[in-house]
Amino acid sequence: MSNRILAGIEKYKSILKEKNFPSEKIESLSKGLDMEFLEYCRFQELKSAVTGSRLSLDESMTIYGFLGNTPDHFNKQPVEVKAVLTQVFSELLKKH
């Protein structure tokens, strides 16, 4: 089974490279995707709740690795990681 999280990150990275966005725009986008503490906690809860049903164990562990132990860890991730994980979080929120 493929890991949709890693595939999404690679796709996003390719799009950013292809579009050749200025670094200032990427930095602004990245900052806008920073996560607050309560959002971080909710994402961790939702991720755990759907592991095995909507997310494979591998996908869940991938998310956990990128989220780390604090929002600060997530906020230091590359923009493609933050964008994909934010999209996953948004989809999980819609279904709960």
LINZIKA-V298620 format. One record per residue. N is the residue number from 1. RES is the residue in one letter. PSI is psi in whole degrees, -180 to 180 (* if undefined). OMEGA is omega as a letter, one per 30 degrees, with the letter a starting at -180 (* if undefined). D_LAST is the distance of its C-alpha to the last C-alpha in whole Angstrom. Layout:
N:RES:PSI:OMEGA:D_LAST / N:RES:PSI:OMEGA:D_LAST
This chain:
1:M:135:a:25 / 2:S:158:a:25 / 3:N:107:a:22 / 4:R:-28:a:20 / 5:I:-51:l:20 / 6:L:-38:l:24 / 7:A:-41:l:24 / 8:G:-39:l:22 / 9:I:-44:l:24 / 10:E:-40:l:27 / 11:K:-46:a:27 / 12:Y:-42:l:26 / 13:K:-41:l:29 / 14:S:-42:l:31 / 15:I:-45:l:30 / 16:L:-42:a:31 / 17:K:-43:a:34 / 18:E:-42:a:35 / 19:K:-17:l:34 / 20:N:52:l:36 / 21:F:144:l:34 / 22:P:147:a:36 / 23:S:-32:l:35 / 24:E:-39:a:35 / 25:K:-40:l:32 / 26:I:-42:l:30 / 27:E:-40:l:31 / 28:S:-44:l:29 / 29:L:-45:a:26 / 30:S:-46:a:26 / 31:K:-38:l:26 / 32:G:-19:l:24 / 33:L:3:l:21 / 34:D:148:a:22 / 35:M:137:l:19 / 36:E:166:a:19 / 37:F:-47:a:19 / 38:L:-37:l:16 / 39:E:-45:l:14 / 40:Y:-49:a:16 / 41:C:-44:l:15 / 42:R:-41:l:11 / 43:F:-45:l:11 / 44:Q:-44:l:13 / 45:E:-49:a:11 / 46:L:-42:l:8 / 47:K:-47:a:11 / 48:S:-38:a:13 / 49:A:-29:a:10 / 50:V:3:l:10 / 51:T:127:a:14 / 52:G:-20:l:16 / 53:S:-67:l:13 / 54:R:-25:l:12 / 55:L:137:l:14 / 56:S:164:l:18 / 57:L:-41:l:19 / 58:D:-44:l:21 / 59:E:-42:l:19 / 60:S:-43:l:17 / 61:M:-34:l:20 / 62:T:-46:l:21 / 63:I:-47:l:18 / 64:Y:-43:l:19 / 65:G:-40:l:23 / 66:F:-32:l:22 / 67:L:-37:a:20 / 68:G:-160:a:23 / 69:N:-8:a:23 / 70:T:158:l:23 / 71:P:-32:l:22 / 72:D:-38:l:25 / 73:H:-48:l:25 / 74:F:-44:a:22 / 75:N:-17:l:24 / 76:K:0:a:27 / 77:Q:157:l:26 / 78:P:156:a:27 / 79:V:-36:a:26 / 80:E:-34:l:25 / 81:V:-47:a:23 / 82:K:-40:a:21 / 83:A:-46:a:20 / 84:V:-45:a:19 / 85:L:-35:l:17 / 86:T:-39:l:15 / 87:Q:-44:l:15 / 88:V:-46:l:13 / 89:F:-45:l:11 / 90:S:-44:l:10 / 91:E:-39:l:9 / 92:L:-39:l:6 / 93:L:-38:a:5 / 94:K:-29:a:6 / 95:K:-1:l:4 / 96:H:*:*:0
